[in-house]
Amino acid sequence: MKLDVTTWNINSVRLRIGLVTEFLKNHRPDILCLQETKTPDEQFPTKAFAEAGYAHQAFIGNKGYNGVAIVSRLPFCEKEAMAMCERNDARHMSVVLDAGAGAAAGIAIHNFYIPAGGDIADPEANPKFAHKLQFLDALGAWGVAKNPSGRPSILVGDLNIAPYEHDVWSHKQLLDVVSHTPIETDTLERLRSELGWTDAARTLKPEPEKLYSWWSYRAADWQASNRGRRLDHIWLSDGLKPTLRDLEFLREARGWERPSDHVPVTVSLEL
């Protein structure tokens, strides 16, 4: 069985529902994980997703900020939204695929939206950066306490950190820029390694290949300047690593009309 899972920071699901449903029509991933849905639960476009063939849905959101969602063509039997750092700010959703998912039954999907961290890489001067570091600590504590990678699991999301040298357009120029500072990159890589996760993208596309999933809205010509960062990630538990077959960054999506500043990233597994 082939299993395709997509992660995408959509930057308002209601504003871009047309882009999302067109993507689903053309690419048909089995599971789509969204971040920054920016939509309270009662206004989530459940009908549009159901009509697109994604009747199984789990989401948590707020008006105008944060929010995560998982929509699936495969059924799931469990769902959970964790309150990270003792804040109910809609940054995590997980589901477990059930028996109706065939060979994918039992796989857990974890969808995270890690705080961006603001513009100043100093936790004392910038509460947003302090919160980001606290969130990473909470992620590590969850990994130790719950051991999510001890079962077949996929962790995806906008992790808001570009960990490797060639995950950014200029390693030297971005070392003091939030998302690529050593405290962020070292912490994320330590957590990933110690908690038993495999970086799907860098397994299939190792350094020094440049990989980006985000291009700033501030760039007048994002394509020509190509000043991107790889902020969106897909991690696999060790048990799923042998099933990894392909991973795609849909770069063309950044050029769609009224796009998100992130593009879809899709992993393909052979179960």
Buried (B, 14 or more C-beta within 10 A) or exposed (E): EEBBBBBBBBBBBBEBBEBBBBBBEEBBBBBBBBBBBBBBBEEBBBEBBEEBEBEBBBBBBBEEEBBBBBBBBBBBBEBEBBEBBEBEBBBBBBBBBBEEBEBBBBBBBBBBBBBBBBEBBEBEEBEBBBBBBBBBBBBBEBBEEEEBBEBBBBBBBBBBBBBBBBBBBEEEEBBEBBBBBEEBBEBBBEBBEEBBBBBBBBEBBEEEEBBBBBBEEEBEEBEEEEBBBBBBBBBBBEBBEEBBBEBBBBBEBBEBEEBBBBBBBBBBBEB
